[in-house]
Amino acid sequence: QQLSRLPRTDEVLARAFANLNGAVAVSKTPAAGQSRAESFGRADITNASWLSLDGEGDFMSLPAAQYFYALNDDLAAAAQPAVAALPHDSDGVIRRLPLLWSLDGTAAPSLALEAARLAEGGGEIVVRPAPSSANAQGRLLSEVVVANGSIKVAPSGAMRLHLPKRLALPTTSATRLLNPGNANSQLSGRVVLIGLDTDLGESALTARGEIAPVALHAITAAQICAGHA
């Protein structure tokens, strides 16, 4: 009975996002066969205030994703849903990542793209469709513009990953963050991705070895900010 009185995780997150800009990761598992036509979905961009299309039309053809659990209304209003899926090639290695998804029919950013957008000031993302290229779901992508940088992408919206030789990233533990005695001033003004390391969670296989999924999103966000595609 006492546990039932505790607030739900979604409610706690919604309150946390009331005073800051952020995103909540959803749809961790990608659809199978990202190159197949049936893995794409029709994405409506009219309700995505953070996104605009350079050209005519309101629909894009993007890799399809679905919510595993529905977000409650407060959290969905407080934070941008961002897709955390990491599609891999047939050998299990992740070499490219879609930057945009069709999440239950609405355009949604990948977690890496949303982190990069926030790091660059939280402005609008502009997508440029491929000339005279479309399928049954809508127009296909050729470029994604974040701030002043343009990222060339495949028609699927995927960006090729250029991983550093060393995959180590600055990290801090949840224990340190939750300790009221720690100032955590090193995080002030930064975009922080929260997730499990490989000791507690899953790993993602890349050409440079295994890495925590949240760390791969952070590396991809840095690549987007650097305009290295």
Disulfide bonds with the S-S distance in Angstrom:
none
